[in-house]
Amino acid sequence: MEMSQDLSQDMAVRVSPSLIEANHILSLSLAELRQTIMNEINQNPALEVLDHETCRVCGEPMQGGRCAGCSKDDPAENGSARDDLESLYESYSAPTRSSVMSEEDDFDPMSLVASEARMQDSLRADLHAVLPTEDAPLADYLIESLDDNGYLKYPLDSIAQETGIGLERVEWVLMRLQEVAPVGVGARDLRECLMLQVDYLEQEESVPEFVREIVDLYLNELGAHKYGYIARQLHTTPEKVSEARVFIKEHLTPFPSQDNFGGRTWRSPSRSIFVAPDVVITEKEGKLEVEVMEGRQFELRLSPSYLRIATQLELNPNSFSEDERRHIRDYISRTKLFISNVNQRRKTIHRIATCLVELQEDFIRLGVRNLKPLTRAMLADHIGVHESTVSRATAGKFVMLPARRVIPFSDFFTASLSVKDVIKEIIVKENQALTDRQIGDKLRERGIRVARRTVAKYRAELGILPSTLR
């Protein structure tokens, strides 16, 4: 057996940890990026965040409202990009009208992002509507005294003493609160909470015998499964007690603010998902402009104290121990890499959004009927990046249009949106239910050739029933 050594050159692609981290940050939405930055700040003492505006393109601090690094380069870059994009669609022409809203210089897009109302705010609005004006401060005090489950945390006599209002008046306002709130909210203990629910159910439906007595007098015994004892006290059978227990378990809740009891609640049956735009497209002087949102909210920088220590380390490295030198170098390198990745994310998203504005300007200005066919591969080819980069930069992210409507990035690449909108219009205007084939015929009359099964698929995606059920 002969052994030998051989040296040869080989070209191969290897993914470095820094590239993996850069791709991860690029794929984050605005909310996820904020959380990632907060986590990094907690772990990295060399990283600082300043709350002021930075360049929406490169991420560098703004000076006098302008970025010195980008002000000279932007026009040339935008001009060359425009020349390349004009060749994509020969029939592309500038729009002649605009349906967008005028923008104010101090408009903050984040002010339009929805959020879920606090239960106290919803309850305050309802209670103030049924109370005299002089009782509003007491009502607010009672509302803020509710815990997360809807129970009153403090005794009424303590509230009366604290507010200087008579106990009878406090009790009266509490009763009004219990009337407008979800059933059981405002109760002082579990028994009162369940009794309020029993009172409500007796008005709406029949309640089994002995439910009221068990809740009022024998709640502890019911929890201890003393059904025989309760039956003897109420002069009934254990079966009746068991029937009442099943009703209590299925129809009453000890958490009135959390459950949708009797349809009266301030919470939605399912948690709403609120999105914030990652990119905002605005119109100024007839021109569409792109802004990546995190640029207007914060600036990342290397801590000045670590920067001074790094300077001292270069001048006099022997004054630091080996562990101190390693700590300083590691965290400074980590900070610079993190800031570079965040700024690169901003640049990449800005380039992609700018290209989309050029390609889909008619769609942005005039609506979905003017959406042009576009793939992520076509977009990647025009800006000179890999298709996977475009996918990471747009997945799970949202854009606010000049009309202040927020849409996902994916809408720019969904050519069927315009066809779906036409199908929806045809169905809305139909005098009698049209079949999918008839809808396809009407689409062909408008120059849109779509197969019947495609019409059925688009109709189902729109949530519209077939003709036999409409």
Contacts in CASP RR format, 6 or more apart in sequence:
PFRMAT RR
TARGET T0000
AUTHOR 0000-0000-0000
METHOD contacts of the structure
MODEL  1
MEMSQDLSQDMAVRVSPSLIEANHILSLSLAELRQTIMNEINQNPALEVL
DHETCRVCGEPMQGGRCAGCSKDDPAENGSARDDLESLYESYSAPTRSSV
MSEEDDFDPMSLVASEARMQDSLRADLHAVLPTEDAPLADYLIESLDDNG
YLKYPLDSIAQETGIGLERVEWVLMRLQEVAPVGVGARDLRECLMLQVDY
LEQEESVPEFVREIVDLYLNELGAHKYGYIARQLHTTPEKVSEARVFIKE
HLTPFPSQDNFGGRTWRSPSRSIFVAPDVVITEKEGKLEVEVMEGRQFEL
RLSPSYLRIATQLELNPNSFSEDERRHIRDYISRTKLFISNVNQRRKTIH
RIATCLVELQEDFIRLGVRNLKPLTRAMLADHIGVHESTVSRATAGKFVM
LPARRVIPFSDFFTASLSVKDVIKEIIVKENQALTDRQIGDKLRERGIRV
ARRTVAKYRAELGILPSTLR
18 337 0 8 1.000
18 341 0 8 1.000
21 337 0 8 1.000
21 338 0 8 1.000
21 341 0 8 1.000
22 341 0 8 1.000
22 344 0 8 1.000
22 345 0 8 1.000
23 392 0 8 1.000
25 33 0 8 1.000
25 36 0 8 1.000
25 341 0 8 1.000
25 342 0 8 1.000
25 344 0 8 1.000
25 345 0 8 1.000
26 341 0 8 1.000
26 344 0 8 1.000
26 345 0 8 1.000
26 348 0 8 1.000
26 349 0 8 1.000
26 389 0 8 1.000
26 392 0 8 1.000
26 393 0 8 1.000
27 392 0 8 1.000
27 393 0 8 1.000
27 395 0 8 1.000
28 36 0 8 1.000
28 345 0 8 1.000
29 278 0 8 1.000
29 396 0 8 1.000
29 397 0 8 1.000
29 398 0 8 1.000
30 276 0 8 1.000
30 277 0 8 1.000
30 278 0 8 1.000
30 293 0 8 1.000
30 294 0 8 1.000
30 397 0 8 1.000
31 276 0 8 1.000
33 294 0 8 1.000
33 342 0 8 1.000
33 345 0 8 1.000
34 294 0 8 1.000
37 49 0 8 1.000
37 298 0 8 1.000
37 300 0 8 1.000
37 342 0 8 1.000
40 47 0 8 1.000
40 338 0 8 1.000
41 47 0 8 1.000
41 48 0 8 1.000
41 49 0 8 1.000
44 331 0 8 1.000
44 334 0 8 1.000
44 335 0 8 1.000
44 338 0 8 1.000
45 303 0 8 1.000
45 306 0 8 1.000
45 331 0 8 1.000
46 302 0 8 1.000
46 303 0 8 1.000
46 306 0 8 1.000
46 331 0 8 1.000
46 332 0 8 1.000
46 334 0 8 1.000
46 335 0 8 1.000
47 300 0 8 1.000
47 301 0 8 1.000
47 302 0 8 1.000
47 303 0 8 1.000
47 335 0 8 1.000
47 338 0 8 1.000
47 339 0 8 1.000
48 300 0 8 1.000
48 301 0 8 1.000
48 302 0 8 1.000
48 303 0 8 1.000
48 304 0 8 1.000
49 298 0 8 1.000
49 299 0 8 1.000
49 300 0 8 1.000
49 301 0 8 1.000
50 298 0 8 1.000
50 299 0 8 1.000
50 301 0 8 1.000
51 297 0 8 1.000
51 298 0 8 1.000
51 299 0 8 1.000
52 61 0 8 1.000
52 62 0 8 1.000
52 298 0 8 1.000
52 299 0 8 1.000
53 62 0 8 1.000
53 65 0 8 1.000
53 295 0 8 1.000
53 296 0 8 1.000
54 60 0 8 1.000
54 61 0 8 1.000
54 62 0 8 1.000
54 295 0 8 1.000
54 296 0 8 1.000
54 298 0 8 1.000
54 299 0 8 1.000
55 61 0 8 1.000
55 62 0 8 1.000
55 67 0 8 1.000
55 69 0 8 1.000
55 70 0 8 1.000
55 295 0 8 1.000
56 290 0 8 1.000
56 291 0 8 1.000
56 292 0 8 1.000
56 295 0 8 1.000
56 296 0 8 1.000
56 346 0 8 1.000
56 350 0 8 1.000
57 67 0 8 1.000
57 70 0 8 1.000
57 74 0 8 1.000
57 292 0 8 1.000
57 346 0 8 1.000
57 347 0 8 1.000
57 350 0 8 1.000
58 67 0 8 1.000
58 69 0 8 1.000
58 70 0 8 1.000
58 343 0 8 1.000
58 346 0 8 1.000
58 347 0 8 1.000
59 67 0 8 1.000
59 295 0 8 1.000
59 299 0 8 1.000
59 343 0 8 1.000
59 346 0 8 1.000
59 347 0 8 1.000
60 67 0 8 1.000
60 68 0 8 1.000
60 69 0 8 1.000
60 70 0 8 1.000
60 343 0 8 1.000
61 299 0 8 1.000
78 354 0 8 1.000
81 354 0 8 1.000
81 355 0 8 1.000
81 358 0 8 1.000
81 382 0 8 1.000
81 383 0 8 1.000
82 358 0 8 1.000
84 382 0 8 1.000
85 355 0 8 1.000
85 358 0 8 1.000
85 359 0 8 1.000
85 382 0 8 1.000
86 92 0 8 1.000
88 359 0 8 1.000
88 378 0 8 1.000
88 382 0 8 1.000
89 359 0 8 1.000
89 372 0 8 1.000
92 362 0 8 1.000
92 372 0 8 1.000
94 361 0 8 1.000
95 361 0 8 1.000
95 362 0 8 1.000
95 365 0 8 1.000
95 366 0 8 1.000
95 370 0 8 1.000
97 365 0 8 1.000
97 366 0 8 1.000
98 283 0 8 1.000
98 286 0 8 1.000
98 365 0 8 1.000
98 366 0 8 1.000
98 402 0 8 1.000
99 365 0 8 1.000
99 366 0 8 1.000
99 367 0 8 1.000
99 403 0 8 1.000
100 283 0 8 1.000
100 365 0 8 1.000
100 401 0 8 1.000
100 402 0 8 1.000
100 403 0 8 1.000
101 402 0 8 1.000
101 403 0 8 1.000
101 404 0 8 1.000
102 283 0 8 1.000
103 282 0 8 1.000
103 283 0 8 1.000
103 284 0 8 1.000
103 402 0 8 1.000
109 277 0 8 1.000
109 280 0 8 1.000
109 293 0 8 1.000
109 400 0 8 1.000
109 404 0 8 1.000
110 276 0 8 1.000
110 293 0 8 1.000
112 400 0 8 1.000
112 404 0 8 1.000
112 406 0 8 1.000
113 274 0 8 1.000
113 275 0 8 1.000
113 276 0 8 1.000
113 277 0 8 1.000
114 272 0 8 1.000
114 274 0 8 1.000
115 274 0 8 1.000
116 268 0 8 1.000
116 272 0 8 1.000
116 274 0 8 1.000
117 266 0 8 1.000
119 146 0 8 1.000
119 257 0 8 1.000
119 266 0 8 1.000
119 267 0 8 1.000
120 143 0 8 1.000
120 144 0 8 1.000
120 146 0 8 1.000
122 266 0 8 1.000
123 143 0 8 1.000
123 146 0 8 1.000
123 177 0 8 1.000
123 180 0 8 1.000
123 181 0 8 1.000
123 185 0 8 1.000
123 266 0 8 1.000
124 139 0 8 1.000
124 140 0 8 1.000
124 143 0 8 1.000
126 180 0 8 1.000
126 181 0 8 1.000
127 139 0 8 1.000
127 143 0 8 1.000
127 176 0 8 1.000
127 177 0 8 1.000
127 180 0 8 1.000
127 181 0 8 1.000
128 136 0 8 1.000
128 139 0 8 1.000
130 176 0 8 1.000
130 179 0 8 1.000
130 180 0 8 1.000
131 139 0 8 1.000
131 173 0 8 1.000
131 176 0 8 1.000
135 169 0 8 1.000
135 173 0 8 1.000
137 163 0 8 1.000
138 163 0 8 1.000
138 165 0 8 1.000
138 169 0 8 1.000
138 170 0 8 1.000
138 173 0 8 1.000
139 173 0 8 1.000
139 176 0 8 1.000
139 177 0 8 1.000
141 159 0 8 1.000
141 162 0 8 1.000
141 163 0 8 1.000
142 152 0 8 1.000
142 159 0 8 1.000
142 170 0 8 1.000
142 173 0 8 1.000
142 174 0 8 1.000
142 177 0 8 1.000
142 186 0 8 1.000
143 177 0 8 1.000
145 152 0 8 1.000
145 153 0 8 1.000
145 154 0 8 1.000
145 159 0 8 1.000
146 152 0 8 1.000
146 153 0 8 1.000
146 185 0 8 1.000
146 186 0 8 1.000
146 257 0 8 1.000
147 153 0 8 1.000
148 257 0 8 1.000
148 258 0 8 1.000
149 254 0 8 1.000
149 255 0 8 1.000
149 256 0 8 1.000
149 257 0 8 1.000
149 258 0 8 1.000
150 184 0 8 1.000
150 185 0 8 1.000
150 186 0 8 1.000
150 187 0 8 1.000
150 255 0 8 1.000
150 256 0 8 1.000
150 257 0 8 1.000
151 186 0 8 1.000
151 187 0 8 1.000
151 188 0 8 1.000
151 189 0 8 1.000
151 193 0 8 1.000
152 174 0 8 1.000
152 186 0 8 1.000
152 187 0 8 1.000
152 188 0 8 1.000
154 162 0 8 1.000
155 188 0 8 1.000
156 167 0 8 1.000
156 170 0 8 1.000
156 171 0 8 1.000
156 174 0 8 1.000
156 188 0 8 1.000
157 167 0 8 1.000
159 170 0 8 1.000
160 166 0 8 1.000
160 167 0 8 1.000
160 170 0 8 1.000
163 170 0 8 1.000
174 186 0 8 1.000
177 185 0 8 1.000
177 186 0 8 1.000
178 184 0 8 1.000
178 185 0 8 1.000
178 186 0 8 1.000
178 187 0 8 1.000
178 196 0 8 1.000
181 256 0 8 1.000
181 264 0 8 1.000
182 256 0 8 1.000
182 257 0 8 1.000
182 261 0 8 1.000
182 263 0 8 1.000
182 264 0 8 1.000
182 265 0 8 1.000
182 266 0 8 1.000
183 196 0 8 1.000
183 197 0 8 1.000
183 200 0 8 1.000
183 256 0 8 1.000
183 261 0 8 1.000
183 262 0 8 1.000
183 264 0 8 1.000
184 192 0 8 1.000
184 193 0 8 1.000
184 196 0 8 1.000
184 197 0 8 1.000
184 256 0 8 1.000
184 261 0 8 1.000
185 256 0 8 1.000
185 257 0 8 1.000
186 193 0 8 1.000
186 256 0 8 1.000
187 193 0 8 1.000
187 196 0 8 1.000
187 256 0 8 1.000
190 219 0 8 1.000
190 254 0 8 1.000
191 215 0 8 1.000
191 216 0 8 1.000
191 219 0 8 1.000
193 254 0 8 1.000
193 256 0 8 1.000
194 215 0 8 1.000
194 219 0 8 1.000
194 248 0 8 1.000
194 252 0 8 1.000
194 254 0 8 1.000
195 212 0 8 1.000
195 215 0 8 1.000
195 216 0 8 1.000
197 251 0 8 1.000
197 252 0 8 1.000
197 253 0 8 1.000
197 256 0 8 1.000
197 261 0 8 1.000
198 207 0 8 1.000
198 211 0 8 1.000
198 212 0 8 1.000
198 215 0 8 1.000
198 252 0 8 1.000
200 262 0 8 1.000
201 207 0 8 1.000
201 251 0 8 1.000
202 212 0 8 1.000
204 262 0 8 1.000
207 247 0 8 1.000
208 240 0 8 1.000
208 243 0 8 1.000
208 244 0 8 1.000
208 247 0 8 1.000
209 236 0 8 1.000
209 240 0 8 1.000
209 244 0 8 1.000
210 234 0 8 1.000
210 236 0 8 1.000
210 240 0 8 1.000
210 241 0 8 1.000
210 244 0 8 1.000
211 244 0 8 1.000
211 247 0 8 1.000
211 248 0 8 1.000
213 234 0 8 1.000
214 222 0 8 1.000
214 230 0 8 1.000
214 234 0 8 1.000
214 241 0 8 1.000
214 244 0 8 1.000
214 245 0 8 1.000
214 248 0 8 1.000
215 248 0 8 1.000
215 252 0 8 1.000
217 233 0 8 1.000
218 226 0 8 1.000
218 230 0 8 1.000
218 233 0 8 1.000
218 234 0 8 1.000
221 229 0 8 1.000
221 230 0 8 1.000
222 230 0 8 1.000
222 245 0 8 1.000
222 248 0 8 1.000
227 238 0 8 1.000
227 241 0 8 1.000
227 242 0 8 1.000
227 245 0 8 1.000
228 238 0 8 1.000
228 241 0 8 1.000
230 241 0 8 1.000
231 237 0 8 1.000
231 238 0 8 1.000
231 240 0 8 1.000
231 241 0 8 1.000
234 240 0 8 1.000
234 241 0 8 1.000
253 259 0 8 1.000
253 261 0 8 1.000
257 265 0 8 1.000
257 266 0 8 1.000
257 267 0 8 1.000
258 267 0 8 1.000
259 265 0 8 1.000
260 267 0 8 1.000
260 269 0 8 1.000
275 398 0 8 1.000
275 406 0 8 1.000
276 293 0 8 1.000
276 398 0 8 1.000
277 293 0 8 1.000
277 398 0 8 1.000
277 399 0 8 1.000
277 400 0 8 1.000
277 406 0 8 1.000
278 292 0 8 1.000
278 293 0 8 1.000
278 349 0 8 1.000
278 397 0 8 1.000
278 398 0 8 1.000
278 399 0 8 1.000
279 290 0 8 1.000
279 291 0 8 1.000
279 292 0 8 1.000
279 293 0 8 1.000
279 349 0 8 1.000
279 350 0 8 1.000
279 353 0 8 1.000
279 397 0 8 1.000
279 398 0 8 1.000
279 399 0 8 1.000
279 400 0 8 1.000
279 409 0 8 1.000
280 290 0 8 1.000
280 291 0 8 1.000
280 293 0 8 1.000
280 399 0 8 1.000
280 400 0 8 1.000
281 288 0 8 1.000
281 289 0 8 1.000
281 290 0 8 1.000
281 291 0 8 1.000
281 353 0 8 1.000
281 357 0 8 1.000
281 364 0 8 1.000
281 399 0 8 1.000
281 400 0 8 1.000
281 401 0 8 1.000
281 402 0 8 1.000
282 288 0 8 1.000
282 289 0 8 1.000
282 291 0 8 1.000
282 402 0 8 1.000
283 289 0 8 1.000
283 402 0 8 1.000
288 357 0 8 1.000
288 361 0 8 1.000
288 364 0 8 1.000
288 365 0 8 1.000
288 402 0 8 1.000
290 350 0 8 1.000
290 353 0 8 1.000
290 354 0 8 1.000
290 357 0 8 1.000
292 346 0 8 1.000
292 349 0 8 1.000
292 350 0 8 1.000
292 353 0 8 1.000
294 342 0 8 1.000
294 346 0 8 1.000
295 346 0 8 1.000
300 338 0 8 1.000
300 339 0 8 1.000
300 342 0 8 1.000
300 343 0 8 1.000
301 339 0 8 1.000
302 332 0 8 1.000
302 335 0 8 1.000
302 336 0 8 1.000
302 339 0 8 1.000
303 335 0 8 1.000
306 328 0 8 1.000
306 331 0 8 1.000
306 332 0 8 1.000
306 335 0 8 1.000
309 328 0 8 1.000
310 328 0 8 1.000
310 332 0 8 1.000
312 319 0 8 1.000
312 320 0 8 1.000
313 320 0 8 1.000
313 325 0 8 1.000
313 328 0 8 1.000
313 329 0 8 1.000
317 325 0 8 1.000
320 328 0 8 1.000
345 393 0 8 1.000
348 385 0 8 1.000
348 389 0 8 1.000
348 393 0 8 1.000
349 393 0 8 1.000
349 397 0 8 1.000
351 383 0 8 1.000
351 385 0 8 1.000
352 379 0 8 1.000
352 383 0 8 1.000
352 390 0 8 1.000
352 393 0 8 1.000
352 394 0 8 1.000
353 399 0 8 1.000
355 379 0 8 1.000
355 382 0 8 1.000
355 383 0 8 1.000
356 379 0 8 1.000
356 409 0 8 1.000
356 412 0 8 1.000
357 364 0 8 1.000
359 372 0 8 1.000
359 374 0 8 1.000
359 379 0 8 1.000
359 382 0 8 1.000
359 412 0 8 1.000
360 371 0 8 1.000
360 372 0 8 1.000
360 374 0 8 1.000
360 412 0 8 1.000
362 370 0 8 1.000
362 371 0 8 1.000
362 372 0 8 1.000
363 370 0 8 1.000
363 371 0 8 1.000
363 372 0 8 1.000
363 412 0 8 1.000
364 401 0 8 1.000
364 402 0 8 1.000
365 402 0 8 1.000
368 417 0 8 1.000
368 418 0 8 1.000
368 421 0 8 1.000
369 418 0 8 1.000
369 421 0 8 1.000
369 422 0 8 1.000
370 418 0 8 1.000
371 411 0 8 1.000
371 412 0 8 1.000
371 414 0 8 1.000
371 415 0 8 1.000
371 417 0 8 1.000
371 418 0 8 1.000
372 415 0 8 1.000
373 415 0 8 1.000
374 412 0 8 1.000
374 413 0 8 1.000
374 415 0 8 1.000
375 413 0 8 1.000
376 387 0 8 1.000
376 390 0 8 1.000
376 391 0 8 1.000
376 394 0 8 1.000
376 413 0 8 1.000
377 387 0 8 1.000
379 390 0 8 1.000
379 413 0 8 1.000
380 386 0 8 1.000
380 387 0 8 1.000
380 389 0 8 1.000
380 390 0 8 1.000
383 390 0 8 1.000
394 409 0 8 1.000
394 410 0 8 1.000
394 412 0 8 1.000
394 413 0 8 1.000
395 409 0 8 1.000
395 410 0 8 1.000
396 408 0 8 1.000
396 409 0 8 1.000
396 410 0 8 1.000
397 408 0 8 1.000
397 409 0 8 1.000
398 406 0 8 1.000
398 407 0 8 1.000
398 408 0 8 1.000
398 409 0 8 1.000
399 406 0 8 1.000
399 407 0 8 1.000
399 408 0 8 1.000
399 409 0 8 1.000
399 412 0 8 1.000
400 406 0 8 1.000
401 407 0 8 1.000
411 417 0 8 1.000
416 458 0 8 1.000
419 443 0 8 1.000
419 448 0 8 1.000
419 450 0 8 1.000
419 458 0 8 1.000
420 458 0 8 1.000
420 461 0 8 1.000
420 462 0 8 1.000
422 443 0 8 1.000
422 446 0 8 1.000
422 448 0 8 1.000
423 439 0 8 1.000
423 443 0 8 1.000
423 455 0 8 1.000
423 458 0 8 1.000
423 459 0 8 1.000
423 462 0 8 1.000
423 464 0 8 1.000
424 462 0 8 1.000
424 464 0 8 1.000
426 434 0 8 1.000
426 439 0 8 1.000
426 442 0 8 1.000
426 443 0 8 1.000
427 434 0 8 1.000
427 439 0 8 1.000
427 459 0 8 1.000
427 464 0 8 1.000
427 470 0 8 1.000
433 467 0 8 1.000
433 468 0 8 1.000
433 470 0 8 1.000
434 442 0 8 1.000
434 467 0 8 1.000
435 467 0 8 1.000
436 452 0 8 1.000
436 453 0 8 1.000
436 455 0 8 1.000
436 456 0 8 1.000
436 459 0 8 1.000
436 466 0 8 1.000
436 467 0 8 1.000
437 452 0 8 1.000
437 455 0 8 1.000
439 455 0 8 1.000
439 459 0 8 1.000
440 450 0 8 1.000
440 452 0 8 1.000
440 455 0 8 1.000
443 449 0 8 1.000
443 450 0 8 1.000
443 455 0 8 1.000
444 450 0 8 1.000
450 458 0 8 1.000
456 466 0 8 1.000
459 466 0 8 1.000
464 470 0 8 1.000
END
